[in-house]
C-alpha cells in the first residue's frame, strides 16, 4: 500500500492541502481530475451541471497504472477516490467543510446555482464520506473538518491523524444542522 488518498466536495481544499502534505511528507501528488483528462477518460461534458463525465473503467486503469509506475509513496487527490484500488491505499482522508462555508466558496468561484446546490447537499449528506467508507472500510477512512482552518492547519491535522497522535472523528452535518433547526436551508425538498 503506497497511496494516501484525499477526497471531498469541490471547494473543501483538496488540491491545496494535498500539495502542502506532499511537500511535508516528501510524496508526489497526483490530481485525479488532471489524470482523467490526460488519459482521455472523459466521455462527455455535462454543460448544465458544469462537470465532466468519466469512463470509470478507463479511470481505474489510469489510476492503477499511475500507482504502479511510482516506486515511491504518493498522494492522490480528487473526486474519484472510490475508484482507487483498495490494495494500494494506505489511508483515505475526506476533507469536510461546513455547508455554509462551502456554499460561499462555490459561489465565489461562480459555480452555476445547480452545481452549488448539488455540492452543498452532497456535503450535508456526507456523500464523499459514505463513498469512501463503502470502498475502503471505516478503518482506513478519516475525516477532517476544514471549516475555519488554514490549509497549513488542515495539513497538520492530517499529519497528526496519520501518525496516530489524534483521534479520528465522524462529521455529521445533517445531525448538526437539524439540531440547530437550519437543515432546510441546505437541503432542497424532494416533494413539494
C-alpha positions as CSV (number, residue, x, y, z in Angstrom):
1,X,0.0,0.0,0.0
2,X,1.6,3.3,-1.0
3,X,-1.1,5.9,-1.5
4,X,-2.7,8.4,0.8
5,X,-6.0,9.5,-0.9
6,X,-7.5,12.9,-0.3
7,X,-11.1,13.5,-1.3
8,X,-14.1,15.7,-0.5
9,X,-16.5,18.1,-2.0
10,X,-15.4,20.7,-4.5
11,X,-14.2,23.8,-2.6
12,X,-13.1,21.9,0.6
13,X,-9.3,22.4,-0.1
14,X,-8.2,19.1,-1.6
15,X,-5.7,20.4,-4.1
16,X,-4.1,23.0,-1.8
17,X,-3.9,20.7,1.2
18,X,-2.6,17.7,-0.9
19,X,0.2,20.0,-2.3
20,X,1.2,21.0,1.2
21,X,1.0,17.5,2.5
22,X,3.1,16.2,-0.4
23,X,5.8,18.7,0.4
24,X,5.7,17.9,4.1
25,X,5.8,14.1,3.6
26,X,8.1,14.2,0.5
27,X,5.5,12.5,-1.7
28,X,4.4,13.2,-5.2
29,X,0.8,14.4,-5.6
30,X,-1.3,13.2,-8.4
31,X,-4.6,15.0,-9.3
32,X,-7.2,12.5,-10.3
33,X,-9.1,15.2,-12.3
34,X,-6.0,16.0,-14.3
35,X,-5.2,12.3,-14.7
36,X,-8.7,11.8,-16.1
37,X,-8.1,14.5,-18.8
38,X,-4.6,13.4,-19.5
39,X,-5.6,9.7,-20.0
40,X,-8.7,10.5,-22.1
41,X,-11.1,9.1,-19.6
42,X,-13.6,11.9,-20.2
43,X,-16.7,10.7,-22.0
44,X,-18.7,13.9,-22.1
45,X,-19.2,17.3,-20.6
46,X,-22.4,18.0,-18.7
47,X,-22.9,21.7,-19.5
48,X,-25.9,22.2,-17.3
49,X,-24.0,21.0,-14.2
50,X,-20.7,22.3,-15.4
51,X,-18.9,19.0,-14.9
52,X,-17.1,16.3,-16.8
53,X,-18.4,12.7,-17.0
54,X,-15.7,10.0,-16.9
55,X,-15.4,6.4,-18.1
56,X,-14.9,4.6,-14.8
57,X,-13.1,1.6,-16.3
58,X,-10.6,3.9,-18.1
59,X,-10.1,5.8,-14.8
60,X,-9.5,2.7,-12.7
61,X,-6.9,1.6,-15.3
62,X,-5.2,5.1,-15.3
63,X,-5.1,5.2,-11.5
64,X,-3.7,1.7,-11.3
65,X,-1.0,2.4,-13.9
66,X,-0.1,5.7,-12.2
67,X,0.3,4.0,-8.8
68,X,2.4,1.1,-10.2
69,X,4.7,3.3,-12.2
70,X,5.6,5.2,-9.0
71,X,8.0,3.3,-6.7
72,X,7.6,6.0,-4.1
73,X,4.6,6.6,-1.8
74,X,2.2,9.1,-3.4
75,X,-0.8,11.2,-2.6
76,X,-3.8,11.0,-4.9
77,X,-6.3,13.9,-4.7
78,X,-9.7,14.5,-6.3
79,X,-13.3,13.4,-6.7
80,X,-12.8,9.9,-7.9
81,X,-11.4,8.4,-4.7
82,X,-13.8,5.4,-4.8
83,X,-12.1,4.3,-8.0
84,X,-8.6,3.8,-6.4
85,X,-7.8,0.1,-6.0
86,X,-8.2,-0.9,-2.3
87,X,-4.9,-2.8,-2.1
88,X,-2.9,0.4,-2.9
89,X,-4.4,2.6,-0.2
90,X,-2.7,3.5,3.0
91,X,-5.3,5.9,4.3
92,X,-8.2,7.9,2.9
93,X,-8.7,11.5,4.1
94,X,-12.0,13.1,3.4
95,X,-12.0,16.9,3.8
96,X,-15.2,18.3,5.1
97,X,-16.4,21.9,5.4
98,X,-19.5,23.4,6.9
99,X,-22.2,23.7,4.3
100,X,-22.5,27.5,4.6
101,X,-18.7,27.9,4.1
102,X,-18.9,25.6,1.2
103,X,-21.8,27.5,-0.4
104,X,-19.9,30.7,-0.1
105,X,-16.7,29.3,-1.6
106,X,-18.5,27.8,-4.6
107,X,-20.5,31.0,-5.2
108,X,-17.2,32.9,-5.1
109,X,-16.0,30.5,-7.8
110,X,-19.0,31.4,-9.9
111,X,-20.3,27.9,-10.0
112,X,-23.8,27.6,-11.5
113,X,-26.6,27.5,-8.9
114,X,-27.5,23.9,-9.6
115,X,-23.8,22.9,-9.0
116,X,-23.7,24.9,-5.8
117,X,-26.9,23.3,-4.5
118,X,-25.8,19.7,-5.5
119,X,-22.4,20.0,-3.8
120,X,-23.8,21.6,-0.7
121,X,-26.4,18.9,-0.4
122,X,-23.7,16.2,-1.0
123,X,-21.7,17.7,1.8
124,X,-24.7,17.7,4.1
125,X,-25.5,14.1,3.4
126,X,-21.8,13.1,3.6
127,X,-21.7,11.6,0.1
128,X,-17.9,11.6,-0.2
129,X,-17.5,10.1,3.2
130,X,-20.1,7.4,2.5
131,X,-18.5,6.5,-0.8
132,X,-15.0,6.3,0.7
133,X,-16.3,4.1,3.6
134,X,-18.1,1.9,1.2
135,X,-15.0,1.4,-0.9
136,X,-12.3,1.2,1.8
137,X,-14.0,0.5,5.1
138,X,-14.2,2.6,8.2
139,X,-10.8,1.8,9.5
140,X,-9.0,3.4,6.5
141,X,-11.2,6.5,6.2
142,X,-10.6,9.6,8.2
143,X,-12.4,12.9,8.1
144,X,-11.0,16.4,8.8
145,X,-13.3,19.4,9.3
146,X,-11.5,22.2,7.4
147,X,-14.0,24.9,8.4
148,X,-12.1,27.9,9.7
149,X,-8.7,26.3,9.3
150,X,-5.9,27.4,7.1
151,X,-4.5,24.9,4.6
152,X,-1.4,24.6,6.8
153,X,-3.6,23.8,9.9
154,X,-5.5,21.2,7.9
155,X,-2.3,19.6,6.7
156,X,-1.1,19.5,10.3
157,X,-4.3,17.8,11.4
158,X,-3.9,15.2,8.7
159,X,-0.3,14.5,9.7
160,X,-1.4,14.1,13.3
161,X,-4.1,11.6,12.1
162,X,-1.5,9.7,10.0
163,X,0.9,9.4,13.0
164,X,-1.9,8.3,15.3
165,X,-1.4,11.3,17.6
166,X,-5.0,12.5,17.3
167,X,-8.3,10.6,17.4
168,X,-10.4,10.4,14.2
169,X,-14.0,11.7,14.3
170,X,-17.0,11.3,12.1
171,X,-18.6,14.5,10.9
172,X,-22.4,14.6,10.6
173,X,-23.6,17.9,9.2
174,X,-27.2,16.7,8.8
175,X,-27.4,16.0,12.5
176,X,-25.8,19.2,13.5
177,X,-27.9,21.3,11.1
178,X,-31.1,19.6,12.2
179,X,-30.2,20.2,15.8
180,X,-29.7,23.9,15.0
181,X,-33.0,23.9,13.2
182,X,-31.5,25.0,9.9
183,X,-31.3,21.8,7.9
184,X,-33.9,23.0,5.4
185,X,-31.6,26.0,4.5
186,X,-29.2,23.5,2.9
187,X,-31.4,20.7,1.5
188,X,-33.8,21.0,-1.3
189,X,-37.2,19.4,-0.6
190,X,-37.7,16.5,-3.0
191,X,-41.5,16.7,-2.9
192,X,-43.5,20.0,-2.9
